[in-house]
Amino acid sequence: MIKKILKNDAFQSLFASLICIVLGIAIGYIVLLFINPEGAGEAILEVLKNFMHYSKTNLQIKNFGNTLVKTAPLLMCSLSILFAYKVGLFNIGAAGQYCVGICVSLYCALALGMGWVPCMIFAAIAGALYGAIVGLLKSYCNVNEVISGIMLNWIALYSTNMILMNVKDSTSPYTYHLNIDSQNAILPTLGLHNLFEGNERVTIAIPLSILFAILVSVVLDKTKFGYELKATGFNKNAAKYCGMAEKRNIIVSLMISGAIAALGACFLYLTDYEQWSCTSAAVPATGFNGIAAAFLGGLNPIGAIFSSYFIQHITVGGSYVDKTMYCAQISDLISAIIIYLCGFVFFIKYAMNQLIDKSEEKKALKAKAIAEANTQEGGDK
């Protein structure tokens, strides 16, 4: 029974993820000790407490809502990464597709006055088309998707800056506020904000992102289409031999990944939680953090829900670290250490399987030796 549990993929993923989290927190604590040992314990607790930093219950609930708001786009980016990964593709271009989603959704809302539904539809289409570029280059020119994805990330960033200059506030580098200039583009709350002390930023984006995770899980594991995509990922030559359109599958999978990442941008920027800075010099970290969330969740859509929340939890929690004792970047450092260790989830799972196999091999050899000894003993008699 214990062996069966230890060999279970879901248990291994959970166990490996917990090891990565514990190691990340421990290393983060050691780093804090070197910088300033007096406040190290309190600092690491602040990172873990996040919204529990506040003493009043209403503030805790309201800020818990803020963490959930930022979890939704991270979850969508992690789904984008893992969907492509199941097809054998590493969609590092999800960050650029996320940028495209920001650009199209905000431009449709602020410049064209569209509502939230068409804003999301056009953003998803734009993200899919942007992902298709990577797919076409991969399928027909054999260009590695990592190379093309990274290059397209920067094209997306600077194009977004340039286009959204048309809807920028004249007194700041940020775009206009949706709640002032385009209220019909804000995602509805459907009463969810009442659960979080009237936090209007809590919208249908949160349940929608969870529904997308369930949908991705169903598509990949329960449909013929998902089977073909995964078969292409395992061996595209074998998939081609079986009559599957491997080139089409690669393009379609990256289009779907691009659409999911772009919708993730809508789930944040159409809540009016943030405004885009038209002087941004770096691609949003959400797209890259999605990689960590996907791997920490064991490349499982349901696991990605919990891993995305955890990563966002510690990221927000890091902002509460005492800045008089540590520099402002220390919160990012702690978060980065934990996120970095997420990449070792599969290594830990591999190590666990190796130990289990060796243990079973030793028991089998021992049983064989005992059987041979008994046989020899019986022959002597």
Secondary structure as GFF3:
##gff-version 3
##sequence-region A 1 381
A	DSSP	alpha_helix	2	7	.	.	.	ID=ss1
A	DSSP	alpha_helix	9	35	.	.	.	ID=ss2
A	DSSP	three_ten_helix	37	39	.	.	.	ID=ss3
A	DSSP	alpha_helix	40	49	.	.	.	ID=ss4
A	DSSP	three_ten_helix	50	53	.	.	.	ID=ss5
A	DSSP	alpha_helix	57	86	.	.	.	ID=ss6
A	DSSP	alpha_helix	94	110	.	.	.	ID=ss7
A	DSSP	alpha_helix	116	141	.	.	.	ID=ss8
A	DSSP	alpha_helix	145	163	.	.	.	ID=ss9
A	DSSP	three_ten_helix	164	167	.	.	.	ID=ss10
A	DSSP	alpha_helix	178	181	.	.	.	ID=ss11
A	DSSP	three_ten_helix	183	185	.	.	.	ID=ss12
A	DSSP	three_ten_helix	192	196	.	.	.	ID=ss13
A	DSSP	alpha_helix	205	222	.	.	.	ID=ss14
A	DSSP	alpha_helix	224	234	.	.	.	ID=ss15
A	DSSP	alpha_helix	236	241	.	.	.	ID=ss16
A	DSSP	alpha_helix	246	269	.	.	.	ID=ss17
A	DSSP	alpha_helix	285	296	.	.	.	ID=ss18
A	DSSP	alpha_helix	301	317	.	.	.	ID=ss19
A	DSSP	three_ten_helix	318	320	.	.	.	ID=ss20
A	DSSP	alpha_helix	330	341	.	.	.	ID=ss21
A	DSSP	three_ten_helix	342	344	.	.	.	ID=ss22
A	DSSP	alpha_helix	345	380	.	.	.	ID=ss23
###
